[in-house]
Amino acid sequence: MMLQTYEDVLLALPLLLSPSDVAAALDISVNYARDLFRSGAAFPTILLGKRRFVARANFLDWLESIEEVQS
């Protein structure tokens, strides 16, 4: 299935994103994504066991805030 629109891409993201999901979405390394997760300054994360996740809504809000700063 080929994603056609921005909305399709957003809906294809899981509700909880792992560092590898964020790395793929931003086209960055997984290590850099893990640094974003650890910093706490980028977006709030959820700790489940020993793994960290970010809620899709929080990740998208963070992306929008970056876009506003750069405009």
C-alpha positions, 0 to 999 in steps of 0.5 A: 500500500502506497501512502498518498497524503500527509494524513495517510502518513500520520495515520500509519504511525503507531500510537506509541513510537519507539526510538526506531520509529522516530528515527525512521520518521525523521530520517536520523540515526536511532542513536540520535533518536535515543538522545532525543528521548533521553533529553526530555526537552524534545517531547515527553516520553513514556517508560514501559519497563525499560523501554521508552516511547513517545505518544504519536500526538506528543511527537506530532505536536513537537514537530509542529512546534519546530515548524513554527519556530523555523517559520 
